[in-house]
């Protein structure tokens, strides 16, 4: 049994949902597909597929094998491309994880350009503020912000954004502008209560330090919620410059206490540990770096 060919057949069956459709796509007879899957299950000593009148469903072992087989096939394809000098032309599937607000502002609008560069590539983007298990979810690369307590990752810092205090003109018209970080205690703060969000901040200016604890009645578990609350004039927030880049440019949001600085926010490319970084993931990360560079210099 050709193991790689059997893997390719199994992956095609799972993605097609039936032996007959996989046979049609592979231009072989259905009995050949059935025989290959039976040989593969016998070789592995486990059942990979559950067969019913409604179609095929991978078993738990089948789902696990599918993810690893798909990656093995993609890595073999990349090795062939590299050997032929075609490394610039990527193919297969790239699965990316990113926070919804950041991705919506700075990644998704540019994906058309990335896909045009690589016409053989398909992408899946998982938008979630939670830090999901990259291996379990089959993620090739995740864009993560702030501190990274998970040591079971291979990471590379790819960007950094200033943290700033922002508010909408409507809020400032009602409550006035803070002149010093200490004035923030008298304002309505909007707190991002998850991930890299926090209540306490240390402002710095010319060697002076001013610790501040934000006080607010509104805490939100998603960055997009913080954006909406600030834009609605509910209060002010400490956020990355990335989060409000469009509104800062057009005046819908104003930066406050500009002469004071806060610790910047890091953006990391995180890859599953124990596995080589694919050419697709490297190309995507380089593309994101390119686009963030254009934002920083705009």
N, C-alpha and C positions, 0 to 999 in steps of 0.2 A: 504494500500500500504506500503510495506517495503521500506522505504526511501533509505537505504544504497544499497539494491539490485537494486532499480530503478536507483540510481546514477551509479552503476557498469554497468548496461545495457546501459545507455546513453553514458558513456565513451567508452564502447566497440563499440557501433554503430558509434560514431564519428571517432574512430581510424580505424575501419574496412571499413568505407565508405559506408556501405549498411546494411539494415536490414537482408538480407539473409546471408551475411558473418558473421555478429554478431551472428545470430541464430546458424550457423554452429559451431562457436567457443564456444558458450555457451551450445551447445547440447540441444537446445530447438527448437520449431517450430517458423517460422517467425511470425505467428499471435500473439504469446505470446510477441514477441519483440515489435510489433506495438502497442499492447494493453498497455504495460508498458510505452512506450514513450508518448502515448496519455494521460494516467493517470498522468504522471509526468507533462506534459504541463498544464493539467487542474488544478493540485494541485498548480502549480506556477503561473498560470494565464498569461503565456507568451508562445509564440511560440519559440521552441528551434531549430527546424530544418526546412530548406527549401527543399522541395522535387521536383526534376525535372527528366527529362528523362536521364540526365547525372549523377544522383546520389543524394547524400545528402550533404547539406552545412549548417553548424551551422549559425544561426542568430547572431547578435551582443550579444543578451542576452544568446544565446546558447554557444558562445565562452567563455563568462565570467563564465557561470555556469560550463562549461567543466573543466576549470582550477581549480576551487574551488572544484568541485566534485572529480577530480583526486587526489587532495591533501588530501581530507578527506578520500578517500579510502586508500591511502598510509599510512596515519597516523593511520588508524584503523589496517592495516596490521602490522605496526611497533609495535603497542600496543600488538597485539597477539603474535608477535615474542618475545617481551620482557617478556610477561607473561609466555611463554613456555621455557624461558631460551635460546632462539635462536637469541638473539640480535646481535651476531657476523655475522649472515648470513643475509645480506641485500637484498632487492628485490625492484622492481619497477623502476622508472625513476628518475635520478638525473640530474638536469639542472644547469650548471655552467657557469659563465661569467668570462672572464679573458682577459688581454691585449695580443695581438697576439705574440709579441716578447718574453715576459716573459713565456707565456704558451708553446711556441714552444721549448724554451731552457730548462725549468725546470719542466714542468708539463706533457705535452703530451708524451714525451719519456718514462715516468714511468706509464702511464695509464694502460698498459697491465698487470702490476703487481697488480694494484689496482683492476682491473676487475677479475683477477684470484682469488683474495681473496674473491670476492663477485660475484659468478657466476649467481646469480639471479638478478643482477643489470644492468640496461641499463643507458648510459650516453649521454647527449647532451652538447657540449661545445660551447658556443657563444664567438667567438673571435672578440673583438672590443675595440679600444682605447677609444671610447666614454663611458661615464658613464650612462648606460641605466637605465630605471625605472625597478627595480627588480620585483615589483608586477605585473606591466603591461606585462612584458616579461616572467613571470612565472619562474623566477630564484630562485633556492634554496639557492645558495651561490655565491657571487662574490669575486674575488681576486682583491683588489684595492690598489693602491700605492699612497704615498704622503699624502697631507692634505685631510681631508674628511669634506667638508663644509656641506654635506647633513646630517642633524640631524635626519631625518626620517629613520634611519637605526640602527640595532643592530650590533655593530662591535667588533672585537677582534684582537689585533695586534698579528701576528703569525710569523713575521720575520723582520729583519732589515739588510740592506746592506750598506756598505760604499759607498759614492760617490767619484769618482776619476776622474782625467783628463787622457784621453787616446788619442793615435794617432797611426797610422800605421807607421812602419819603413820607408816606401817609402816617407811619408810626412816629417818625421823628417830628412831624408837624404837631402831633398831640402831646408828645412827651419830651421833646427837646433832644439835643445830642449830648452824650457824655463827653466831658472834657478831659477826664482822667480815668484810668481803669477802675479806681475806687468808686466812681460814679455808677458803675454797672450794677452794683448791689441795689440801687434804687429803681432799676429798670426791669421790665418783664422779659426774662430770658426764655429762649426756646432751646431745649436740651435734646441732643441726639443721644438716646439712652442705650445704644447698643454699639458693639464693635469698638471703634476708636473714640466714641463719644465720652465726655467726662463733664463733671461739674466744676472742677477746680482748674484754674489756669494761672500760669506765671508770665506776666508781661515784663518785657525788658526795654530799657531806653538809656543809652549813654552810660552804661554801667549800673544804673538803678534798676531795682526789681520791685514789682507790685503784684503780689499774689491776690487772686480774686476767686471767689466762689460764686458761680452764677446762681441766681435765685429766680425761679420761674415756676409757674403753675402748669406749664405744658411740656411734657416729655414725649418724644416720639421714637418709635423703634425702627424707622426707615428714613434714610437721607432724603428721599423724595418728599416725605411728610414735612421735614424741616424746611425744605425749599418752599413748599406750598404755604406753610405758616408764615414764613418771613415775607413772602410776596403778598400775602393777605394783610400785612400790617399788624399782625398779632403781637410781635415782639422782635427783639434782636437776637442774633445767634453768633457763636464762634463756629466758623466753617472754613473749609479749604477754599482757596481762590477758584479752584476748578469748579466747585459746586455752583458758583454763581457767575461764571465767566460771561455768559450772554447778558445777564441783567446788569452786571457792573459796566459792561461796554455801552449799553443803551440807556443807563440811568434809572432803571427800575429798582435798583438796589444801590445803596451808598456804602462805601467803606468808611468805618469809623476808627478813631484812634490810630490813624495811619502812621504816626511817628513812633508808635510802640510796636514791638515784635513779639511773636509767639513761636514756640517750637514748630517747625514745618511738618507737613504730613508726607510720609514716604509712600510711594506706589511700588509694589513688588510684583514681579512675575514669579509665580510659584508653580513648580513642577512636581509630580509624584516622585518621591525618592525611590532609589533602587532601579530606576529605568532610565535609559538614555533619552535625552531630549530630542524629539523628532525635528526634522527639517521644517515641517509645517509650523510647529510651535515656535521655533526660532524665527521664522519669517514673520509670523504674526506679531511677536514681541517687538521685532525691529520696526515693523509698521506702526505700532502704537507709539513707540519712542519717537518716530519721525513726526507723527501727528501732534504729540504733546509738545515737541520742540517748536512746531509752528504756532501753537497756542501761546507758549511762553514768550515768543518774540513778536506776537501780534500787537 
